[in-house]
Amino acid sequence: MNTITIWHNPKCSKSREAMSILEQNDCEIEVIKYLETSPTKDEITTALTMLGMNPKELMRTKEDLYKELHLKEEYDYDILVDAMVANPKLIERPVIFKGDRAIIGRPTDSIMKFIKE
């Protein structure tokens, strides 16, 4: 089985649930606590490509910070990615990577299918 990488926030219940699923299925896991070590612009861009998403789809749009930074009206790719680099709290969680694919582990039911593929 390939190593599974997870952008993990231990304070998030969905992220902890994702970790539990990965551990219960004996996955080899690389944990990146993305709030402590923010992903680089290249890493976020790569994640977006793997997810098949635009930056807003990877953002936590209900965060107060999203509103404070006036990102609702922003559509420039680089500005949105730079906002996530500077403020990793804006990144939806958990993001799970396997090989050349990635998913956001919500709902957590999707994780089992993803790790078995």
WONORGI-V244156 format. One record per residue. RES is the residue in one letter. PHI is phi in radians with two decimals (999 if undefined). PSI is psi in whole degrees, -180 to 180 (none if undefined). D_CENTER is the distance of its C-alpha to the mean C-alpha in whole Angstrom. Layout:
RES:PHI:PSI:D_CENTER
RES:PHI:PSI:D_CENTER
//
This chain:
M:999:140:21
N:-1.17:155:18
T:-1.18:138:16
I:-1.77:129:13
T:-1.87:137:10
I:-2.27:131:8
W:-1.46:108:5
H:-2.05:140:8
N:-2.13:105:10
P:-1.04:-19:13
K:-1.46:-10:14
C:-1.64:127:12
S:-1.11:-38:14
K:-1.19:-36:12
S:-1.19:-42:10
R:-1.11:-39:13
E:-1.11:-41:14
A:-1.08:-45:12
M:-1.03:-42:13
S:-1.07:-44:16
I:-1.07:-46:16
L:-1.10:-43:15
E:-1.15:-43:18
Q:-1.13:-23:21
N:-1.78:19:20
D:0.92:37:21
C:-1.33:146:18
E:-1.44:116:18
I:-2.04:132:15
E:-1.86:116:14
V:-1.72:127:12
I:-2.05:112:10
K:-1.42:89:11
Y:-1.16:-17:9
L:-1.35:-24:11
E:-1.54:-38:14
T:-2.20:94:13
S:-1.10:136:11
P:-1.05:148:10
T:-1.33:170:13
K:-1.04:-43:13
D:-1.09:-41:14
E:-1.15:-41:11
I:-1.19:-41:9
T:-1.07:-43:12
T:-1.10:-44:11
A:-1.05:-43:8
L:-1.06:-41:9
T:-1.11:-46:12
M:-1.12:-35:11
L:-1.39:-19:9
G:1.19:38:13
M:-2.15:162:11
N:-1.65:165:13
P:-0.98:-39:11
K:-1.10:-31:12
E:-1.23:-20:10
L:-1.66:-3:7
M:-1.70:147:9
R:-1.47:90:10
T:-1.28:-11:14
K:-1.63:-3:15
E:-1.16:140:15
D:-0.99:-38:18
L:-1.04:-37:17
Y:-1.02:-44:16
K:-1.23:-43:20
E:-1.06:-35:21
L:-1.50:2:20
H:0.99:44:21
L:-1.46:-15:18
K:-1.03:-38:19
E:-1.55:-2:22
E:-1.65:135:20
Y:-2.27:-1:19
D:-1.25:122:20
Y:-0.92:-52:17
D:-1.13:-40:17
I:-1.11:-42:18
L:-1.17:-43:15
V:-1.14:-44:13
D:-1.04:-36:15
A:-1.10:-39:14
M:-1.22:-37:11
V:-1.09:-47:12
A:-1.28:-26:15
N:-2.38:74:13
P:-1.05:-15:10
K:-1.04:-22:10
L:-1.31:-14:10
I:-1.38:129:6
E:-1.06:149:5
R:-2.41:157:5
P:-1.45:151:5
V:-1.82:129:3
I:-2.11:130:7
F:-2.04:140:9
K:-2.57:117:13
G:1.07:-125:15
D:-1.80:20:15
R:-2.18:160:12
A:-2.63:156:9
I:-2.47:159:8
I:-1.60:127:6
G:-1.34:45:8
R:-2.34:126:10
P:-1.23:157:13
T:-1.13:-18:13
D:-1.03:-30:16
S:-1.22:-19:14
I:-1.17:-44:13
M:-1.02:-47:17
K:-1.08:-43:17
F:-1.09:-46:15
I:-1.29:-21:16
K:-1.50:-17:19
E:-1.32:none:19
//
